[in-house]
Amino acid sequence: MKKAVIIFILIAFVPAFLYADMRPMETIKIPIDEGMKILTDPKYKDPSLKKVQREKIWDVVRKVFDFTELGGRTLATNWKNFSPDQRKEFTEVFSEILGNAYLDKIQGAYKDEKVEYVGKEMITDSKAIVKTKIVRKKGEILVDYSMKLKDNSWKVYDVQAEGISLVQNYRSQFNEILVKESPDDLIKRLHKKLEEQQKTDKK
């Protein structure tokens, strides 16, 4: 108890700029560790509990991502052509698609990988990159999380795996579509993609 009180006092009196420097790593480590705990929990080996496991992991992931920021960066200059309602709908359906793709991958391909936290790079007082690596039997995968301080909370707005940016990858795809089609057309495409994912999940 005394130790906890001392830690609290130290944190309370840490200058704001130092606290901001510490938080990105802590913010990403907590949900990743929690997600890994759920993923490796023996009780979820029961196929009937896979959906429950999936929902619990998604709840963890959703808390640390700023999907509005991610969506805006993905659309880049096209974001201004979306109305507030279109931005909201785009963000919601796009986040669901990303979540399904992520969960499909980790639930289906997990092979006792471990996550190590390599370090962090403070870009500005409100932007940081947290560097991690996934350790596998056949090698390592470098994964960087780009984070932004928003409303006193660090949130992920991009992920780079082996140098490939999630935002840039989707940006090129969406830009190609939006050259010829409207925001509503893109949103319809995303809804169709989401429906296809959901049908696959039910099989």
Backbone as CSV, one residue per row, in Angstrom:
resi,resn,N_x,N_y,N_z,CA_x,CA_y,CA_z,C_x,C_y,C_z
1,MET,0.827,-1.199,0.000,0.000,0.000,0.000,0.868,1.258,0.000
2,LYS,1.924,1.268,0.867,2.805,2.440,0.933,3.485,2.674,-0.412
3,LYS,3.916,1.575,-1.036,4.582,1.685,-2.332,3.659,2.300,-3.370
4,ALA,2.383,1.870,-3.389,1.403,2.405,-4.340,1.197,3.890,-4.125
5,VAL,1.145,4.311,-2.848,0.952,5.733,-2.529,2.135,6.551,-3.001
6,ILE,3.349,6.020,-2.798,4.564,6.735,-3.234,4.575,6.911,-4.746
7,ILE,4.208,5.843,-5.486,4.166,5.908,-6.950,3.162,6.955,-7.394
8,PHE,1.999,6.974,-6.736,0.965,7.950,-7.090,1.469,9.373,-6.880
9,ILE,2.152,9.605,-5.764,2.673,10.942,-5.465,3.714,11.347,-6.494
10,LEU,4.592,10.411,-6.870,5.628,10.717,-7.864,5.007,11.095,-9.197
11,ILE,3.980,10.330,-9.627,3.306,10.618,-10.889,2.620,11.971,-10.838
12,ALA,1.994,12.262,-9.707,1.250,13.518,-9.558,2.149,14.737,-9.687
13,PHE,3.425,14.576,-9.308,4.323,15.728,-9.342,5.302,15.707,-10.506
14,VAL,5.147,14.732,-11.403,5.975,14.714,-12.616,5.544,15.845,-13.524
15,PRO,6.465,16.639,-14.067,6.094,17.705,-14.995,5.301,17.149,-16.165
16,ALA,4.384,17.932,-16.698,3.473,17.471,-17.749,4.208,16.924,-18.965
17,PHE,5.310,17.582,-19.367,5.994,17.144,-20.584,6.658,15.785,-20.385
18,LEU,7.088,15.465,-19.167,7.665,14.159,-18.902,6.592,13.082,-18.847
19,TYR,5.451,13.428,-18.277,4.350,12.475,-18.199,3.877,12.101,-19.597
20,ALA,3.782,13.110,-20.483,3.371,12.851,-21.866,4.365,11.929,-22.551
21,ASP,5.656,12.073,-22.186,6.693,11.243,-22.781,6.558,9.782,-22.349
22,MET,6.059,9.554,-21.133,5.940,8.184,-20.640,4.673,7.483,-21.133
23,ARG,3.626,8.207,-21.318,2.317,7.606,-21.531,2.133,6.781,-22.799
24,PRO,2.704,7.128,-23.936,2.441,6.344,-25.152,2.739,4.854,-24.980
25,MET,3.891,4.535,-24.407,4.269,3.145,-24.215,3.294,2.441,-23.279
26,GLU,2.955,3.097,-22.177,2.031,2.494,-21.212,0.658,2.280,-21.843
27,THR,0.224,3.274,-22.619,-1.108,3.221,-23.218,-1.261,2.052,-24.174
28,ILE,-0.228,1.757,-24.947,-0.325,0.668,-25.916,-0.029,-0.685,-25.268
29,LYS,0.816,-0.695,-24.254,1.202,-1.954,-23.610,0.034,-2.604,-22.865
30,ILE,-0.751,-1.802,-22.178,-1.854,-2.352,-21.375,-2.858,-3.124,-22.238
31,PRO,-3.394,-2.528,-23.328,-4.359,-3.287,-24.139,-3.747,-4.460,-24.895
32,ILE,-2.486,-4.329,-25.348,-1.856,-5.444,-26.044,-1.700,-6.630,-25.092
33,ASP,-1.210,-6.354,-23.889,-1.044,-7.424,-22.899,-2.390,-8.043,-22.530
34,GLU,-3.402,-7.190,-22.402,-4.741,-7.692,-22.066,-5.295,-8.545,-23.204
35,GLY,-5.100,-8.073,-24.445,-5.562,-8.828,-25.601,-4.867,-10.169,-25.718
36,MET,-3.555,-10.196,-25.450,-2.797,-11.444,-25.508,-3.270,-12.421,-24.428
37,LYS,-3.635,-11.890,-23.281,-4.128,-12.730,-22.194,-5.433,-13.414,-22.596
38,ILE,-6.318,-12.648,-23.254,-7.590,-13.209,-23.725,-7.334,-14.241,-24.831
39,LEU,-6.409,-13.895,-25.727,-6.114,-14.775,-26.868,-5.554,-16.119,-26.425
40,THR,-4.768,-16.129,-25.350,-4.105,-17.358,-24.901,-4.858,-18.062,-23.770
41,ASP,-5.994,-17.538,-23.378,-6.788,-18.160,-22.310,-7.278,-19.537,-22.791
42,PRO,-6.908,-20.618,-22.085,-7.271,-21.985,-22.510,-8.770,-22.210,-22.707
43,LYS,-9.592,-21.488,-21.970,-11.031,-21.746,-22.066,-11.587,-21.427,-23.452
44,TYR,-10.886,-20.544,-24.199,-11.380,-20.174,-25.522,-10.981,-21.163,-26.617
45,LYS,-10.351,-22.266,-26.212,-10.090,-23.327,-27.182,-11.394,-24.005,-27.589
46,ASP,-12.404,-23.840,-26.754,-13.734,-24.341,-27.063,-14.292,-23.533,-28.236
47,PRO,-14.536,-24.161,-29.404,-15.027,-23.447,-30.593,-16.288,-22.617,-30.334
48,SER,-17.119,-23.060,-29.402,-18.366,-22.347,-29.127,-18.119,-21.000,-28.439
49,LEU,-16.889,-20.797,-27.935,-16.571,-19.551,-27.230,-15.726,-18.602,-28.086
50,LYS,-15.474,-18.966,-29.337,-14.640,-18.136,-30.205,-15.246,-16.746,-30.421
51,LYS,-16.571,-16.689,-30.565,-17.234,-15.407,-30.768,-17.111,-14.530,-29.538
52,VAL,-17.226,-15.137,-28.372,-17.075,-14.391,-27.113,-15.659,-13.850,-27.005
53,GLN,-14.679,-14.691,-27.330,-13.283,-14.270,-27.298,-13.055,-13.100,-28.253
54,ARG,-13.617,-13.213,-29.420,-13.488,-12.188,-30.454,-14.029,-10.841,-29.967
55,GLU,-15.201,-10.870,-29.352,-15.822,-9.647,-28.865,-15.008,-9.012,-27.741
56,LYS,-14.445,-9.833,-26.875,-13.642,-9.312,-25.772,-12.359,-8.653,-26.287
57,ILE,-11.714,-9.282,-27.267,-10.499,-8.700,-27.839,-10.829,-7.386,-28.555
58,TRP,-11.939,-7.372,-29.285,-12.338,-6.169,-30.013,-12.637,-5.017,-29.060
59,ASP,-13.240,-5.314,-27.923,-13.502,-4.275,-26.917,-12.204,-3.634,-26.443
60,VAL,-11.174,-4.460,-26.299,-9.867,-3.961,-25.863,-9.238,-3.097,-26.947
61,VAL,-9.242,-3.592,-28.175,-8.620,-2.879,-29.297,-9.304,-1.536,-29.542
62,ARG,-10.601,-1.536,-29.509,-11.385,-0.346,-29.836,-11.064,0.833,-28.913
63,LYS,-10.714,0.533,-27.666,-10.460,1.598,-26.688,-9.187,2.385,-26.969
64,VAL,-8.223,1.762,-27.635,-6.930,2.421,-27.829,-6.775,3.061,-29.207
65,PHE,-7.730,2.817,-30.119,-7.656,3.391,-31.461,-8.552,4.617,-31.594
66,ASP,-8.066,5.605,-32.318,-8.890,6.758,-32.709,-9.267,6.527,-34.168
67,PHE,-10.404,5.884,-34.379,-10.781,5.515,-35.734,-11.194,6.726,-36.581
68,THR,-11.649,7.783,-35.930,-11.978,8.993,-36.686,-10.705,9.617,-37.249
69,GLU,-9.664,9.686,-36.441,-8.375,10.201,-36.891,-7.787,9.306,-37.971
70,LEU,-7.873,8.000,-37.759,-7.360,7.043,-38.731,-8.100,7.179,-40.061
71,GLY,-9.437,7.284,-39.985,-10.237,7.421,-41.202,-9.943,8.704,-41.945
72,GLY,-9.801,9.800,-41.187,-9.500,11.085,-41.806,-8.156,11.078,-42.513
73,ARG,-7.162,10.458,-41.890,-5.842,10.384,-42.510,-5.852,9.453,-43.722
74,THR,-6.673,8.416,-43.654,-6.775,7.494,-44.780,-7.387,8.185,-46.001
75,LEU,-8.408,8.996,-45.780,-9.044,9.708,-46.895,-8.250,10.931,-47.327
76,ALA,-7.391,11.426,-46.434,-6.540,12.593,-46.734,-7.377,13.781,-47.214
77,THR,-7.035,14.347,-48.362,-7.742,15.545,-48.832,-9.199,15.253,-49.193
78,ASN,-9.530,14.005,-49.424,-10.919,13.649,-49.741,-11.841,13.785,-48.530
79,TRP,-11.261,13.840,-47.332,-12.052,13.952,-46.102,-12.961,15.183,-46.131
80,LYS,-12.459,16.265,-46.734,-13.240,17.507,-46.767,-14.470,17.391,-47.667
81,ASN,-14.476,16.401,-48.540,-15.619,16.207,-49.440,-16.726,15.357,-48.804
82,PHE,-16.468,14.865,-47.606,-17.460,14.073,-46.886,-18.222,14.963,-45.915
83,SER,-19.541,14.820,-45.888,-20.352,15.561,-44.920,-20.132,14.952,-43.539
84,PRO,-20.522,15.648,-42.467,-20.385,15.073,-41.120,-21.037,13.694,-40.989
85,ASP,-22.219,13.521,-41.570,-22.901,12.229,-41.506,-22.134,11.160,-42.283
86,GLN,-21.583,11.543,-43.437,-20.815,10.597,-44.242,-19.518,10.207,-43.522
87,ARG,-18.901,11.181,-42.858,-17.680,10.886,-42.097,-17.971,9.892,-40.981
88,LYS,-19.069,10.105,-40.301,-19.452,9.225,-39.192,-19.720,7.798,-39.690
89,GLU,-20.487,7.698,-40.782,-20.822,6.383,-41.319,-19.579,5.685,-41.866
90,PHE,-18.745,6.441,-42.568,-17.497,5.891,-43.100,-16.633,5.362,-41.967
91,THR,-16.462,6.145,-40.910,-15.623,5.749,-39.782,-16.135,4.483,-39.121
92,GLU,-17.442,4.394,-38.940,-18.037,3.231,-38.277,-17.846,1.950,-39.082
93,VAL,-18.155,2.011,-40.378,-18.067,0.786,-41.176,-16.608,0.413,-41.445
94,PHE,-15.748,1.409,-41.651,-14.333,1.144,-41.893,-13.686,0.518,-40.655
95,SER,-14.031,1.008,-39.477,-13.462,0.443,-38.249,-13.903,-1.010,-38.059
96,GLU,-15.140,-1.317,-38.423,-15.630,-2.695,-38.313,-14.877,-3.619,-39.269
97,ILE,-14.610,-3.130,-40.478,-13.863,-3.922,-41.460,-12.448,-4.201,-40.960
98,LEU,-11.793,-3.162,-40.446,-10.440,-3.323,-39.916,-10.437,-4.289,-38.738
99,GLY,-11.423,-4.148,-37.861,-11.512,-5.024,-36.702,-11.688,-6.478,-37.091
100,ASN,-12.564,-6.737,-38.051,-12.789,-8.115,-38.508,-11.531,-8.707,-39.125
101,ALA,-10.850,-7.917,-39.949,-9.626,-8.398,-40.594,-8.560,-8.722,-39.549
102,TYR,-8.429,-7.840,-38.559,-7.443,-8.026,-37.492,-7.769,-9.268,-36.669
103,LEU,-9.026,-9.406,-36.278,-9.430,-10.524,-35.425,-9.362,-11.854,-36.162
104,ASP,-9.721,-11.853,-37.443,-9.604,-13.069,-38.245,-8.155,-13.559,-38.259
105,LYS,-7.257,-12.599,-38.394,-5.846,-12.940,-38.508,-5.285,-13.495,-37.204
106,ILE,-5.554,-12.808,-36.093,-4.940,-13.257,-34.845,-5.606,-14.509,-34.289
107,GLN,-6.907,-14.661,-34.515,-7.574,-15.872,-34.038,-7.199,-17.095,-34.876
108,GLY,-6.978,-16.862,-36.150,-6.717,-17.990,-37.040,-5.261,-18.367,-37.195
109,ALA,-4.362,-17.414,-36.908,-2.954,-17.683,-37.201,-2.036,-17.576,-35.992
110,TYR,-2.583,-17.446,-34.796,-1.736,-17.301,-33.613,-0.974,-18.600,-33.321
111,LYS,0.362,-18.485,-33.198,1.220,-19.650,-32.953,2.226,-19.348,-31.841
112,ASP,1.713,-18.962,-30.685,2.571,-18.699,-29.519,3.550,-17.539,-29.723
113,GLU,3.153,-16.563,-30.539,4.000,-15.389,-30.704,4.042,-14.566,-29.414
114,LYS,5.122,-13.843,-29.234,5.272,-12.954,-28.092,5.476,-11.519,-28.584
115,VAL,4.995,-10.567,-27.813,5.167,-9.163,-28.168,6.213,-8.541,-27.246
116,GLU,7.216,-7.903,-27.841,8.238,-7.192,-27.073,8.152,-5.710,-27.390
117,TYR,8.376,-4.882,-26.379,8.275,-3.427,-26.530,9.685,-2.864,-26.668
118,VAL,9.973,-2.408,-27.872,11.337,-1.996,-28.210,11.657,-0.597,-27.690
119,GLY,10.714,0.315,-27.832,10.960,1.683,-27.385,9.934,2.641,-27.961
120,LYS,10.148,3.913,-27.717,9.231,4.926,-28.249,10.026,6.110,-28.758
121,GLU,9.446,6.795,-29.718,10.048,8.007,-30.294,9.029,9.134,-30.196
122,MET,9.373,10.175,-29.457,8.486,11.325,-29.334,8.717,12.246,-30.540
123,ILE,7.729,12.364,-31.399,7.826,13.225,-32.576,7.614,14.676,-32.166
124,THR,6.561,14.903,-31.405,6.273,16.202,-30.779,5.716,15.895,-29.393
125,ASP,5.293,16.936,-28.670,4.693,16.698,-27.359,3.389,15.919,-27.457
126,SER,2.761,15.934,-28.656,1.452,15.283,-28.792,1.444,14.143,-29.820
127,LYS,2.612,13.788,-30.340,2.698,12.685,-31.289,3.877,11.792,-30.942
128,ALA,3.670,10.496,-31.072,4.724,9.548,-30.724,4.593,8.278,-31.559
129,ILE,5.685,7.544,-31.631,5.689,6.233,-32.276,6.188,5.221,-31.258
130,VAL,5.368,4.221,-30.979,5.766,3.149,-30.074,6.201,1.962,-30.926
131,LYS,7.422,1.515,-30.693,8.008,0.453,-31.495,7.928,-0.890,-30.751
132,THR,7.381,-1.880,-31.440,7.280,-3.223,-30.862,7.776,-4.242,-31.886
133,LYS,7.901,-5.472,-31.433,8.198,-6.543,-32.378,7.478,-7.809,-31.922
134,ILE,6.969,-8.531,-32.895,6.316,-9.811,-32.638,7.359,-10.895,-32.866
135,VAL,7.640,-11.631,-31.812,8.673,-12.670,-31.873,8.019,-14.002,-32.205
136,ARG,8.457,-14.581,-33.321,7.916,-15.868,-33.786,9.048,-16.886,-33.857
137,LYS,8.690,-18.130,-34.030,9.702,-19.187,-34.126,10.589,-19.000,-35.347
138,LYS,10.012,-18.438,-36.411,10.762,-18.282,-37.658,11.244,-16.846,-37.893
139,GLY,11.251,-16.033,-36.853,11.745,-14.677,-37.032,10.928,-13.654,-36.268
140,GLU,11.132,-12.392,-36.628,10.455,-11.296,-35.940,9.746,-10.393,-36.931
141,ILE,8.664,-9.770,-36.468,7.935,-8.793,-37.276,7.928,-7.476,-36.514
142,LEU,8.450,-6.432,-37.136,8.479,-5.115,-36.503,7.137,-4.414,-36.716
143,VAL,6.556,-3.935,-35.632,5.269,-3.246,-35.701,5.378,-1.928,-34.935
144,ASP,5.113,-0.818,-35.630,5.152,0.510,-35.022,3.751,1.092,-34.932
145,TYR,3.441,1.683,-33.790,2.130,2.302,-33.582,2.309,3.825,-33.530
146,SER,1.689,4.517,-34.475,1.701,5.978,-34.463,0.571,6.443,-33.562
147,MET,0.897,7.316,-32.605,-0.074,7.717,-31.603,-0.153,9.240,-31.473
148,LYS,-1.327,9.694,-31.065,-1.568,11.125,-30.915,-2.262,11.384,-29.582
149,LEU,-1.814,12.439,-28.907,-2.425,12.830,-27.640,-3.670,13.658,-27.924
150,LYS,-4.818,13.147,-27.495,-6.093,13.811,-27.753,-6.950,13.739,-26.502
151,ASP,-7.375,14.900,-26.019,-8.187,14.953,-24.793,-7.489,14.219,-23.652
152,ASN,-6.187,14.473,-23.519,-5.364,13.898,-22.441,-5.260,12.375,-22.493
153,SER,-5.453,11.822,-23.673,-5.354,10.369,-23.823,-4.632,10.042,-25.120
154,TRP,-3.682,9.108,-25.056,-2.954,8.694,-26.250,-3.750,7.651,-27.017
155,LYS,-3.900,7.893,-28.331,-4.662,6.991,-29.185,-3.854,6.634,-30.431
156,VAL,-4.045,5.420,-30.920,-3.375,4.960,-32.141,-4.142,5.452,-33.367
157,TYR,-3.417,6.015,-34.348,-4.068,6.442,-35.588,-3.435,5.808,-36.834
158,ASP,-2.368,5.035,-36.632,-1.784,4.301,-37.759,-0.912,3.184,-37.210
159,VAL,-0.781,2.127,-37.999,0.069,0.993,-37.632,0.945,0.648,-38.829
160,GLN,2.232,0.470,-38.581,3.149,0.052,-39.634,3.715,-1.312,-39.287
161,ALA,3.540,-2.263,-40.176,4.105,-3.595,-39.998,5.149,-3.814,-41.085
162,GLU,6.388,-4.008,-40.647,7.494,-4.171,-41.589,7.561,-3.001,-42.567
163,GLY,7.289,-1.805,-42.080,7.392,-0.602,-42.899,6.175,-0.292,-43.746
164,ILE,5.165,-1.150,-43.718,3.953,-0.920,-44.514,2.891,-0.274,-43.639
165,SER,2.481,0.931,-44.023,1.525,1.704,-43.247,0.087,1.313,-43.574
166,LEU,-0.695,1.085,-42.533,-2.114,0.787,-42.697,-2.819,1.948,-43.390
167,VAL,-2.553,3.159,-42.943,-3.187,4.355,-43.512,-2.838,4.519,-44.982
168,GLN,-1.549,4.437,-45.302,-1.123,4.648,-46.682,-1.650,3.557,-47.605
169,ASN,-1.733,2.340,-47.103,-2.231,1.232,-47.904,-3.680,1.470,-48.327
170,TYR,-4.521,1.831,-47.362,-5.921,2.078,-47.683,-6.112,3.408,-48.418
171,ARG,-5.250,4.375,-48.145,-5.373,5.679,-48.807,-5.268,5.531,-50.325
172,SER,-4.320,4.737,-50.781,-4.144,4.557,-52.222,-5.369,3.879,-52.835
173,GLN,-5.939,2.916,-52.098,-7.134,2.225,-52.608,-8.334,3.165,-52.675
174,PHE,-8.544,3.925,-51.607,-9.702,4.819,-51.548,-9.571,5.989,-52.518
175,ASN,-8.357,6.500,-52.666,-8.148,7.604,-53.618,-8.486,7.179,-55.038
176,GLU,-8.099,5.963,-55.368,-8.382,5.438,-56.710,-9.891,5.346,-56.953
177,ILE,-10.634,4.949,-55.932,-12.088,4.841,-56.051,-12.729,6.222,-56.141
178,LEU,-12.270,7.151,-55.289,-12.893,8.463,-55.195,-12.594,9.374,-56.384
179,VAL,-11.638,9.000,-57.204,-11.392,9.748,-58.438,-12.597,9.628,-59.370
180,LYS,-13.257,8.461,-59.329,-14.364,8.192,-60.246,-15.728,8.138,-59.553
181,GLU,-15.728,7.901,-58.237,-16.986,7.692,-57.530,-17.159,8.688,-56.379
182,SER,-18.380,8.738,-55.854,-18.715,9.680,-54.794,-18.445,9.077,-53.413
183,PRO,-18.441,9.911,-52.367,-18.301,9.388,-51.006,-19.346,8.318,-50.685
184,ASP,-20.585,8.541,-51.120,-21.637,7.544,-50.869,-21.321,6.212,-51.550
185,ASP,-20.737,6.290,-52.732,-20.365,5.066,-53.456,-19.304,4.283,-52.680
186,LEU,-18.323,5.000,-52.140,-17.276,4.336,-51.353,-17.875,3.698,-50.106
187,ILE,-18.747,4.409,-49.443,-19.384,3.877,-48.232,-20.197,2.621,-48.558
188,LYS,-20.891,2.638,-49.701,-21.653,1.451,-50.130,-20.720,0.268,-50.354
189,ARG,-19.576,0.536,-50.967,-18.585,-0.517,-51.185,-18.131,-1.126,-49.847
190,LEU,-17.934,-0.261,-48.862,-17.480,-0.721,-47.557,-18.554,-1.548,-46.855
191,HIS,-19.797,-1.131,-46.984,-20.890,-1.907,-46.402,-20.955,-3.298,-47.031
192,LYS,-20.740,-3.351,-48.332,-20.749,-4.636,-49.032,-19.604,-5.517,-48.544
193,LYS,-18.428,-4.919,-48.353,-17.272,-5.653,-47.843,-17.553,-6.186,-46.444
194,LEU,-18.178,-5.363,-45.613,-18.503,-5.769,-44.247,-19.488,-6.934,-44.250
195,GLU,-20.469,-6.885,-45.131,-21.449,-7.975,-45.244,-20.759,-9.280,-45.636
196,GLU,-19.788,-9.176,-46.543,-19.051,-10.367,-46.976,-18.251,-10.949,-45.808
197,GLN,-17.642,-10.078,-45.016,-16.879,-10.546,-43.848,-17.802,-11.261,-42.861
198,GLN,-18.962,-10.663,-42.633,-19.896,-11.228,-41.652,-20.428,-12.577,-42.107
199,LYS,-20.659,-12.746,-43.410,-21.096,-14.036,-43.934,-20.030,-15.096,-43.743
200,THR,-18.777,-14.712,-43.966,-17.659,-15.636,-43.798,-17.510,-16.058,-42.345
201,ASP,-17.709,-15.096,-41.433,-17.576,-15.386,-40.001,-18.630,-16.380,-39.514
202,LYS,-19.792,-16.393,-40.181,-20.880,-17.269,-39.751,-20.702,-18.706,-40.226
203,LYS,-19.804,-18.892,-41.191,-19.596,-20.236,-41.726,-18.851,-21.138,-40.747
